Amino acid sequence: MNPFWTALARELTPYVPGEQPRIANLVKLNTNESPYPPSPAALEAIRAAAADTLRLYPDPEATELRETLAAYHNVTANQVFVGNGSDEVLAHTFAGLLKHDAPLLFPDVTYSFYPVYARLYDMRHETVPLDADMRVRIDDYRRPAGAIVIANPNAPTGIALPIEDVARLADEHADIPVVIDEAYVDFGATSALTLLEGRPNLLVVRTMSKSRALAGLRVGYAIGDPGLIEALTRVKDSFNSYPLGRPAQAGAIASVRDDAYFQARRDDVLRGRSTMMKELEDLGFEVLPSAANFVFARHKALSGADWAKALRERAVLVRQFNKPRISDYLRITVGAESEIARLIEACADILHR
């Protein structure tokens, strides 16, 4: 360990992203990226923004992007905050809204960046166990808390909360911030954006990496009461006042405006998910109900680690988490039709052998 590190750097356990390997003929189903390209309009806008104007700083307030998102979601621009992917938006949210004397609550099985951020910001936090069916139970959050953050649909399970439960969670904790992380909401859950009216404690965080196929652009955003958004802006402007470059802003704006393309590609993913779930179940997998662009599945024939290893040997990459309760599950991204076929063929071959 380097002697120049601070105590914080020594004590951190960083988030580990999904592997990005270079393997010939790889079927990459481990990082929940879209199997389809971004909107052609977005690509053209990005190309157009890669011009002489790159010598100039971008709009630090991303005004046109925020106004475009506000119009799309039927809110006002002062209710919208944007950042470099939803991970940065969440980082600012943790710093600006979620650190209080009482503990931050989140599920024991959830997006693994939450405990990383909690440790980074030295936040008191507690995990709330999912039930035996891997579901969030709102009643279990009736305990002292300074703030709550929940992914809906949850990751890595893919299970969504009914919108009535989200409303009850926000209402039962009206005196603390409640953050709903909707990275996968477009694939089958009801957005909490419908609940914002009259709930100044509710913040919704979203990304353009998944359903809009812009993971490489790094654009995320949050929508909520202007008072919440101001806290995020204060943190951003104390850290990086120019978070989104010109190409990112231009591409994101064009993607939001090309709603027909977005709807069509999302429907393609939903059809692929249905096919993949049925074929995995036919092979004997237990597959949790998914409202995301991935499925969470296990098979009694092998441990999760052995499944992941055997699939990798067949050039099919999936995500396995060596963590309590979920080590035997695989998180498998919904791929294109040919990728799903390769996955199923590989699983069948493993079972046959």
LOFI-147348 format. One record per residue (C-alpha): x, y, z; residue in one letter. Coordinates in nm, 2 decimals. Example, Ala and Ser with C-alpha at 12.3 -4.5 7.8 and 13.67 -1.06 7.14 Angstrom:
2
KEMAR u v w code
KEMAR 1.23 -0.45 0.78 A
KEMAR 1.37 -0.11 0.71 S
END
This chain:
353
KEMAR u v w code
KEMAR 0.00 0.00 0.00 M
KEMAR 0.14 0.34 -0.10 N
KEMAR 0.26 0.55 0.19 P
KEMAR 0.12 0.86 0.03 F
KEMAR -0.24 0.74 0.04 W
KEMAR -0.48 0.91 0.28 T
KEMAR -0.66 0.71 0.54 A
KEMAR -0.97 0.73 0.33 L
KEMAR -0.80 0.58 0.03 A
KEMAR -0.66 0.30 0.24 R
KEMAR -1.00 0.22 0.39 E
KEMAR -1.22 0.23 0.08 L
KEMAR -1.35 -0.08 -0.10 T
KEMAR -1.43 0.05 -0.44 P
KEMAR -1.71 -0.05 -0.67 Y
KEMAR -1.61 -0.32 -0.92 V
KEMAR -1.76 -0.27 -1.26 P
KEMAR -1.86 -0.54 -1.50 G
KEMAR -1.57 -0.69 -1.69 E
KEMAR -1.49 -0.54 -2.04 Q
KEMAR -1.27 -0.82 -2.19 P
KEMAR -1.14 -0.87 -2.54 R
KEMAR -1.24 -1.22 -2.64 I
KEMAR -1.30 -1.33 -3.00 A
KEMAR -1.67 -1.39 -3.09 N
KEMAR -1.77 -1.28 -2.74 L
KEMAR -2.14 -1.27 -2.63 V
KEMAR -2.13 -0.99 -2.37 K
KEMAR -2.42 -1.02 -2.14 L
KEMAR -2.26 -0.89 -1.81 N
KEMAR -2.30 -0.51 -1.80 T
KEMAR -2.66 -0.45 -1.90 N
KEMAR -2.56 -0.25 -2.21 E
KEMAR -2.81 -0.22 -2.49 S
KEMAR -2.78 -0.47 -2.78 P
KEMAR -2.90 -0.20 -3.02 Y
KEMAR -2.73 0.12 -3.14 P
KEMAR -2.84 0.46 -3.02 P
KEMAR -3.08 0.67 -3.21 S
KEMAR -2.94 0.78 -3.55 P
KEMAR -3.05 1.13 -3.46 A
KEMAR -2.84 1.12 -3.15 A
KEMAR -2.53 0.99 -3.34 L
KEMAR -2.57 1.27 -3.60 E
KEMAR -2.60 1.53 -3.32 A
KEMAR -2.28 1.40 -3.16 I
KEMAR -2.09 1.41 -3.48 R
KEMAR -2.21 1.77 -3.55 A
KEMAR -2.11 1.87 -3.20 A
KEMAR -1.75 1.74 -3.26 A
KEMAR -1.66 2.07 -3.43 A
KEMAR -1.45 2.38 -3.38 D
KEMAR -1.67 2.47 -3.09 T
KEMAR -1.50 2.20 -2.88 L
KEMAR -1.24 2.47 -2.79 R
KEMAR -1.52 2.64 -2.59 L
KEMAR -1.65 2.53 -2.26 Y
KEMAR -2.00 2.37 -2.27 P
KEMAR -2.30 2.52 -2.10 D
KEMAR -2.23 2.46 -1.74 P
KEMAR -2.61 2.44 -1.66 E
KEMAR -2.69 2.22 -1.96 A
KEMAR -2.99 2.45 -2.01 T
KEMAR -3.13 2.30 -2.33 E
KEMAR -3.09 1.94 -2.21 L
KEMAR -3.27 2.02 -1.89 R
KEMAR -3.55 2.20 -2.07 E
KEMAR -3.58 1.91 -2.31 T
KEMAR -3.60 1.65 -2.03 L
KEMAR -3.84 1.88 -1.84 A
KEMAR -4.08 1.89 -2.14 A
KEMAR -4.05 1.52 -2.20 Y
KEMAR -4.13 1.44 -1.83 H
KEMAR -4.39 1.72 -1.79 N
KEMAR -4.20 1.90 -1.52 V
KEMAR -4.01 2.24 -1.50 T
KEMAR -3.65 2.29 -1.58 A
KEMAR -3.56 2.38 -1.22 N
KEMAR -3.68 2.03 -1.12 Q
KEMAR -3.41 1.87 -1.34 V
KEMAR -3.04 1.80 -1.26 F
KEMAR -2.80 1.64 -1.51 V
KEMAR -2.46 1.47 -1.46 G
KEMAR -2.20 1.23 -1.60 N
KEMAR -2.42 0.92 -1.58 G
KEMAR -2.65 0.83 -1.29 S
KEMAR -2.35 0.72 -1.08 D
KEMAR -2.23 1.08 -1.06 E
KEMAR -2.58 1.20 -1.00 V
KEMAR -2.61 0.95 -0.72 L
KEMAR -2.27 1.06 -0.58 A
KEMAR -2.39 1.42 -0.55 H
KEMAR -2.72 1.29 -0.41 T
KEMAR -2.54 1.11 -0.13 F
KEMAR -2.33 1.41 -0.05 A
KEMAR -2.61 1.67 -0.08 G
KEMAR -2.92 1.49 0.06 L
KEMAR -2.85 1.16 0.23 L
KEMAR -2.60 1.21 0.51 K
KEMAR -2.78 1.28 0.84 H
KEMAR -2.75 1.18 1.20 D
KEMAR -3.00 0.89 1.16 A
KEMAR -2.88 0.61 0.93 P
KEMAR -2.94 0.59 0.56 L
KEMAR -3.14 0.28 0.46 L
KEMAR -3.12 0.06 0.15 F
KEMAR -3.18 -0.31 0.07 P
KEMAR -2.92 -0.57 0.16 D
KEMAR -2.93 -0.69 -0.20 V
KEMAR -2.91 -0.39 -0.43 T
KEMAR -2.69 -0.18 -0.65 Y
KEMAR -2.35 -0.22 -0.49 S
KEMAR -2.25 0.14 -0.54 F
KEMAR -2.47 0.24 -0.25 Y
KEMAR -2.25 0.10 0.03 P
KEMAR -1.94 0.23 -0.16 V
KEMAR -2.08 0.59 -0.16 Y
KEMAR -2.19 0.55 0.21 A
KEMAR -1.83 0.46 0.31 R
KEMAR -1.68 0.73 0.08 L
KEMAR -1.89 1.00 0.26 Y
KEMAR -1.85 0.84 0.60 D
KEMAR -2.23 0.79 0.63 M
KEMAR -2.40 0.59 0.89 R
KEMAR -2.61 0.33 0.70 H
KEMAR -2.81 0.01 0.76 E
KEMAR -2.93 -0.25 0.51 T
KEMAR -3.28 -0.38 0.51 V
KEMAR -3.31 -0.75 0.41 P
KEMAR -3.52 -0.84 0.11 L
KEMAR -3.78 -1.10 0.19 D
KEMAR -3.75 -1.47 0.10 A
KEMAR -3.87 -1.40 -0.26 D
KEMAR -3.60 -1.13 -0.31 M
KEMAR -3.86 -0.85 -0.29 R
KEMAR -3.84 -0.51 -0.11 V
KEMAR -4.10 -0.49 0.17 R
KEMAR -4.20 -0.14 0.24 I
KEMAR -4.32 -0.22 0.59 D
KEMAR -3.96 -0.32 0.68 D
KEMAR -3.85 0.04 0.64 Y
KEMAR -4.06 0.16 0.94 R
KEMAR -3.76 0.23 1.15 R
KEMAR -3.55 0.53 1.24 P
KEMAR -3.38 0.67 0.93 A
KEMAR -3.22 0.99 0.80 G
KEMAR -3.28 0.90 0.43 A
KEMAR -3.38 0.61 0.21 I
KEMAR -3.25 0.50 -0.14 V
KEMAR -3.41 0.22 -0.33 I
KEMAR -3.35 0.10 -0.69 A
KEMAR -3.68 0.03 -0.87 N
KEMAR -3.66 -0.21 -1.05 P
KEMAR -3.41 -0.34 -0.80 N
KEMAR -3.06 -0.44 -0.92 A
KEMAR -2.95 -0.71 -0.95 P
KEMAR -3.28 -0.89 -0.90 T
KEMAR -3.48 -0.70 -1.16 G
KEMAR -3.79 -0.71 -0.95 I
KEMAR -4.01 -0.39 -0.94 A
KEMAR -4.21 -0.24 -0.66 L
KEMAR -4.57 -0.15 -0.74 P
KEMAR -4.61 0.23 -0.77 I
KEMAR -4.85 0.22 -0.47 E
KEMAR -4.57 0.09 -0.25 D
KEMAR -4.33 0.37 -0.37 V
KEMAR -4.60 0.63 -0.29 A
KEMAR -4.65 0.47 0.06 R
KEMAR -4.28 0.47 0.12 L
KEMAR -4.25 0.84 0.04 A
KEMAR -4.55 0.93 0.24 D
KEMAR -4.46 0.73 0.55 E
KEMAR -4.12 0.90 0.54 H
KEMAR -4.23 1.25 0.44 A
KEMAR -3.98 1.41 0.68 D
KEMAR -3.67 1.26 0.52 I
KEMAR -3.53 1.23 0.16 P
KEMAR -3.65 0.93 -0.03 V
KEMAR -3.45 0.85 -0.35 V
KEMAR -3.58 0.61 -0.62 I
KEMAR -3.31 0.50 -0.86 D
KEMAR -3.48 0.42 -1.19 E
KEMAR -3.19 0.31 -1.40 A
KEMAR -3.41 0.02 -1.55 Y
KEMAR -3.76 0.17 -1.51 V
KEMAR -3.83 0.19 -1.89 D
KEMAR -3.83 -0.19 -1.92 F
KEMAR -4.14 -0.26 -1.71 G
KEMAR -4.19 -0.06 -1.39 A
KEMAR -4.40 0.25 -1.33 T
KEMAR -4.20 0.56 -1.28 S
KEMAR -4.21 0.75 -0.95 A
KEMAR -4.22 1.07 -1.16 L
KEMAR -4.60 1.04 -1.14 T
KEMAR -4.57 1.08 -0.77 L
KEMAR -4.37 1.40 -0.74 L
KEMAR -4.66 1.64 -0.70 E
KEMAR -4.70 1.72 -0.33 G
KEMAR -4.40 1.51 -0.23 R
KEMAR -4.10 1.75 -0.18 P
KEMAR -3.89 1.47 -0.02 N
KEMAR -3.90 1.25 -0.33 L
KEMAR -3.61 1.24 -0.58 L
KEMAR -3.60 1.02 -0.89 V
KEMAR -3.27 0.94 -1.05 V
KEMAR -3.25 0.81 -1.41 R
KEMAR -2.99 0.72 -1.68 T
KEMAR -2.96 0.73 -2.05 M
KEMAR -2.72 0.44 -2.05 S
KEMAR -2.97 0.16 -2.07 K
KEMAR -3.29 0.21 -2.26 S
KEMAR -3.14 0.48 -2.47 R
KEMAR -2.82 0.29 -2.55 A
KEMAR -2.59 0.58 -2.46 L
KEMAR -2.37 0.41 -2.20 A
KEMAR -2.06 0.54 -2.37 G
KEMAR -2.19 0.90 -2.35 L
KEMAR -2.24 0.91 -1.97 R
KEMAR -2.56 1.11 -1.92 V
KEMAR -2.77 1.07 -1.61 G
KEMAR -3.03 1.30 -1.44 Y
KEMAR -3.24 1.35 -1.14 A
KEMAR -3.59 1.50 -1.11 I
KEMAR -3.76 1.63 -0.80 G
KEMAR -3.86 1.93 -0.60 D
KEMAR -3.65 2.24 -0.68 P
KEMAR -3.52 2.25 -0.33 G
KEMAR -3.37 1.90 -0.37 L
KEMAR -3.22 1.99 -0.71 I
KEMAR -3.06 2.30 -0.56 E
KEMAR -2.87 2.08 -0.32 A
KEMAR -2.73 1.87 -0.60 L
KEMAR -2.63 2.18 -0.80 T
KEMAR -2.45 2.32 -0.50 R
KEMAR -2.25 2.00 -0.47 V
KEMAR -2.18 1.98 -0.84 K
KEMAR -2.06 2.34 -0.86 D
KEMAR -1.82 2.27 -0.57 S
KEMAR -1.68 1.97 -0.75 F
KEMAR -1.71 2.02 -1.13 N
KEMAR -1.91 2.30 -1.28 S
KEMAR -1.88 2.17 -1.63 Y
KEMAR -1.99 1.80 -1.60 P
KEMAR -2.13 1.74 -1.95 L
KEMAR -1.94 1.81 -2.26 G
KEMAR -2.09 1.95 -2.58 R
KEMAR -2.13 1.62 -2.76 P
KEMAR -2.29 1.46 -2.46 A
KEMAR -2.55 1.73 -2.43 Q
KEMAR -2.62 1.73 -2.80 A
KEMAR -2.66 1.35 -2.82 G
KEMAR -2.88 1.33 -2.51 A
KEMAR -3.11 1.61 -2.64 I
KEMAR -3.15 1.44 -2.98 A
KEMAR -3.21 1.10 -2.82 S
KEMAR -3.49 1.24 -2.60 V
KEMAR -3.66 1.40 -2.90 R
KEMAR -3.64 1.07 -3.10 D
KEMAR -3.91 0.90 -2.90 D
KEMAR -4.03 0.67 -3.17 A
KEMAR -3.68 0.51 -3.20 Y
KEMAR -3.66 0.48 -2.82 F
KEMAR -4.00 0.30 -2.80 Q
KEMAR -3.92 0.06 -3.08 A
KEMAR -3.58 -0.05 -2.94 R
KEMAR -3.73 -0.08 -2.59 R
KEMAR -4.00 -0.31 -2.73 D
KEMAR -3.73 -0.52 -2.90 D
KEMAR -3.56 -0.57 -2.56 V
KEMAR -3.89 -0.67 -2.40 L
KEMAR -3.95 -0.93 -2.66 R
KEMAR -3.60 -1.06 -2.61 G
KEMAR -3.64 -1.08 -2.24 R
KEMAR -3.96 -1.28 -2.27 S
KEMAR -3.79 -1.53 -2.51 T
KEMAR -3.48 -1.55 -2.29 M
KEMAR -3.68 -1.61 -1.97 M
KEMAR -3.89 -1.89 -2.12 K
KEMAR -3.59 -2.07 -2.27 E
KEMAR -3.40 -2.05 -1.95 L
KEMAR -3.69 -2.19 -1.76 E
KEMAR -3.73 -2.47 -2.01 D
KEMAR -3.37 -2.56 -1.93 L
KEMAR -3.46 -2.58 -1.56 G
KEMAR -3.34 -2.24 -1.44 F
KEMAR -3.53 -2.05 -1.17 E
KEMAR -3.58 -1.71 -1.31 V
KEMAR -3.70 -1.42 -1.10 L
KEMAR -3.97 -1.19 -1.25 P
KEMAR -3.79 -0.91 -1.43 S
KEMAR -3.89 -0.56 -1.51 A
KEMAR -3.54 -0.47 -1.63 A
KEMAR -3.32 -0.54 -1.93 N
KEMAR -3.16 -0.84 -1.76 F
KEMAR -3.28 -1.15 -1.57 V
KEMAR -3.16 -1.29 -1.24 F
KEMAR -3.15 -1.67 -1.26 A
KEMAR -3.00 -1.98 -1.09 R
KEMAR -2.98 -2.35 -1.17 H
KEMAR -2.94 -2.63 -0.91 K
KEMAR -2.70 -2.82 -1.14 A
KEMAR -2.41 -2.58 -1.07 L
KEMAR -2.31 -2.30 -0.84 S
KEMAR -2.32 -1.95 -0.98 G
KEMAR -1.94 -1.93 -1.00 A
KEMAR -1.92 -2.26 -1.19 D
KEMAR -2.20 -2.15 -1.43 W
KEMAR -2.02 -1.82 -1.50 A
KEMAR -1.69 -2.01 -1.56 K
KEMAR -1.84 -2.26 -1.79 A
KEMAR -2.02 -2.00 -1.99 L
KEMAR -1.70 -1.79 -2.02 R
KEMAR -1.53 -2.10 -2.16 E
KEMAR -1.79 -2.08 -2.43 R
KEMAR -1.73 -1.71 -2.49 A
KEMAR -2.05 -1.61 -2.32 V
KEMAR -2.00 -1.35 -2.04 L
KEMAR -2.25 -1.30 -1.76 V
KEMAR -2.23 -1.14 -1.42 R
KEMAR -2.20 -1.34 -1.10 Q
KEMAR -2.18 -1.18 -0.75 F
KEMAR -1.98 -1.35 -0.48 N
KEMAR -2.21 -1.21 -0.21 K
KEMAR -2.44 -1.36 0.06 P
KEMAR -2.78 -1.47 -0.06 R
KEMAR -2.71 -1.43 -0.43 I
KEMAR -2.39 -1.61 -0.51 S
KEMAR -2.57 -1.89 -0.70 D
KEMAR -2.75 -1.64 -0.93 Y
KEMAR -2.64 -1.51 -1.26 L
KEMAR -2.74 -1.17 -1.38 R
KEMAR -2.78 -1.20 -1.76 I
KEMAR -2.83 -0.90 -1.98 T
KEMAR -3.10 -0.93 -2.25 V
KEMAR -2.91 -0.95 -2.58 G
KEMAR -3.00 -0.94 -2.94 A
KEMAR -3.18 -1.25 -3.08 E
KEMAR -2.85 -1.41 -3.20 S
KEMAR -2.69 -1.35 -2.86 E
KEMAR -2.98 -1.51 -2.67 I
KEMAR -2.95 -1.81 -2.90 A
KEMAR -2.58 -1.84 -2.82 R
KEMAR -2.65 -1.82 -2.45 L
KEMAR -2.92 -2.09 -2.46 I
KEMAR -2.70 -2.31 -2.68 E
KEMAR -2.41 -2.27 -2.43 A
KEMAR -2.64 -2.35 -2.13 C
KEMAR -2.78 -2.66 -2.30 A
KEMAR -2.43 -2.78 -2.38 D
KEMAR -2.32 -2.73 -2.02 I
KEMAR -2.61 -2.93 -1.89 L
KEMAR -2.56 -3.20 -2.14 H
KEMAR -2.19 -3.24 -2.04 R
END
